[in-house]
Amino acid sequence: MALVPALVVLTLALWQAVMAGWALVSAESAARAAARAALAGAAPRPAALAALPGGMRDGADVRIKAAGVTVRVRIPAVLPGFTMDVSASAAVVRQ
């Protein structure tokens, strides 16, 4: 019986790690979508936001520079009081 609270905390911590990985993969996908849009001459910010899951669009930060695009998203919180962001970049390579 004493192990139940420890197992609950461990399960929540593992689920939080899964959510962090999902947020990172989503940020990478959004950065690539924004870079492709920039190469095609379209607006990168709407492309990045469209590539993100609905829950990550609020508060997403898309920064466009000459060399590439950086997307920062907040990791969905499972643990109370957990706030952390992840970011990913993609280069805009013109040939």
PyMOL commands that set and color helices and strands:
alter all, ss='L'
color gray80, all
select helices_A, chain A and resi 3-40+44-51+54-57
alter helices_A, ss='H'
color red, helices_A
select strands_A, chain A and resi 61-64+68-74+85-91
alter strands_A, ss='S'
color yellow, strands_A
deselect
rebuild
show_as cartoon
